[in-house]
Amino acid sequence: DMMDQIDSKVPLERIEDGPNDTTKWWTVQNQASVRKSRIGFITSMSEHFCSSCNRLRITADGKIKVCLFGSNEKEVSLRDIMRNRSSNNSRSEEEELSEVIYAAVQRKSFALGGHGNAEAIAKAADNRPMTTIGG
């Protein structure tokens, strides 16, 4: 894999990741200087980090996506909630949105959007690719 190819040319040394990092960090010792460079690998397929992922995404069409690999049916439209709010609703917009976001996070699958592995994600017809969610 890519890391092995790099490590065969220049030594890599694993460094500590932050608590919710999606990247596995390594330092690269530059032989020409004492300066160290850093390189990161995002291992969402080979070593998923789903249990520590704390990211939420808002798509270009106003939906909250709790997992990049999650199905479209788990997306909730924040845009529609904000547009359809009635003025005689006793709850504040912030309270309503907070409850909806909390509920969406609670439905998040343990790993890989509930697909199990990379092959199942590739075969799934119920997930928008990252390039189409906007950002």
C-alpha positions in Angstrom: 0.0 0.0 0.0 0.9 3.7 -0.2 2.4 3.9 3.3 4.7 0.9 2.7 5.9 2.5 -0.6 6.7 5.8 1.2 8.3 4.0 4.2 10.6 2.1 1.9 12.1 5.4 0.6 12.1 7.5 3.8 11.5 6.4 7.4 8.0 7.1 8.8 7.4 7.4 12.5 3.8 7.2 13.9 2.7 10.2 15.9 -0.3 10.5 18.2 -3.6 11.5 16.7 -6.1 13.8 18.2 -9.2 12.3 19.9 -11.5 12.7 16.8 -9.0 12.7 14.0 -10.0 11.1 10.8 -6.3 11.0 9.7 -3.6 8.8 11.0 -0.5 11.0 11.3 3.2 10.1 10.6 6.3 12.1 10.6 8.8 11.9 7.7 12.4 12.5 8.7 14.0 14.5 6.0 17.6 13.3 5.7 18.8 16.6 4.2 17.7 18.6 7.2 16.7 18.2 10.8 13.2 19.4 10.0 10.4 16.8 10.1 7.5 16.8 7.7 4.1 15.3 8.5 2.0 13.0 6.3 -1.5 11.7 7.0 -3.5 8.8 5.8 -7.3 8.7 5.9 -8.1 5.0 6.5 -11.8 5.0 6.4 -11.9 1.7 4.5 -8.9 -0.2 5.9 -9.2 1.0 9.6 -12.5 2.8 10.0 -12.7 5.4 12.7 -16.5 5.6 12.8 -16.8 5.2 16.6 -14.8 8.4 17.2 -16.1 10.4 14.2 -17.8 13.5 15.4 -18.4 15.1 12.1 -21.8 16.3 10.7 -22.2 17.6 7.2 -24.8 19.9 5.7 -25.3 19.2 2.1 -25.7 21.9 -0.6 -29.5 21.2 -0.6 -29.8 21.7 3.2 -29.8 18.2 4.5 -27.8 16.9 7.5 -25.6 13.9 6.8 -24.2 12.1 9.8 -22.0 9.8 7.8 -20.4 10.2 4.4 -21.3 6.5 3.7 -24.8 6.7 5.2 -27.9 6.2 3.1 -29.9 9.1 1.7 -32.9 8.0 3.8 -31.0 8.9 7.0 -30.6 12.5 5.7 -32.9 15.0 7.3 -33.8 18.3 5.6 -33.0 21.2 7.9 -33.9 23.5 5.0 -37.5 22.2 5.0 -37.8 22.6 8.7 -36.6 26.2 8.6 -38.8 27.1 5.6 -42.0 25.4 6.9 -41.9 26.8 10.5 -45.1 28.4 11.6 -45.0 31.6 13.5 -47.4 30.1 16.2 -45.0 27.3 17.1 -44.1 27.7 20.8 -40.7 26.1 20.4 -37.8 28.2 19.2 -36.3 27.4 15.8 -33.0 26.6 17.7 -34.8 24.1 19.9 -36.6 22.4 17.0 -33.3 22.1 15.0 -31.4 20.9 18.0 -33.9 18.1 18.5 -33.8 17.1 14.8 -30.0 17.1 14.7 -29.9 15.0 18.0 -32.3 12.5 16.5 -30.3 12.2 13.3 -27.1 11.6 15.3 -28.8 8.9 17.3 -29.7 7.0 14.1 -26.1 7.0 13.0 -24.8 3.5 12.2 -21.9 2.1 14.1 -19.6 1.7 11.0 -19.4 2.6 7.4 -23.0 3.9 7.2 -24.3 0.5 8.0 -22.9 -1.0 4.8 -20.3 -3.3 6.5 -17.5 -3.0 4.0 -16.2 -1.1 1.0 -17.7 -3.5 -1.5 -21.2 -3.0 0.0 -20.7 0.8 -0.1 -19.8 0.6 -3.8 -22.9 -1.5 -4.6 -25.3 0.7 -2.6 -27.6 2.8 -4.6 -28.8 4.7 -1.6 -25.8 7.0 -0.9 -24.8 10.2 -2.6 -21.1 10.3 -3.5 -19.1 13.0 -1.7 -18.8 15.0 -4.9 -22.5 15.6 -5.1 -23.2 16.7 -1.5 -21.5 20.0 -2.0 -19.1 21.8 0.2 
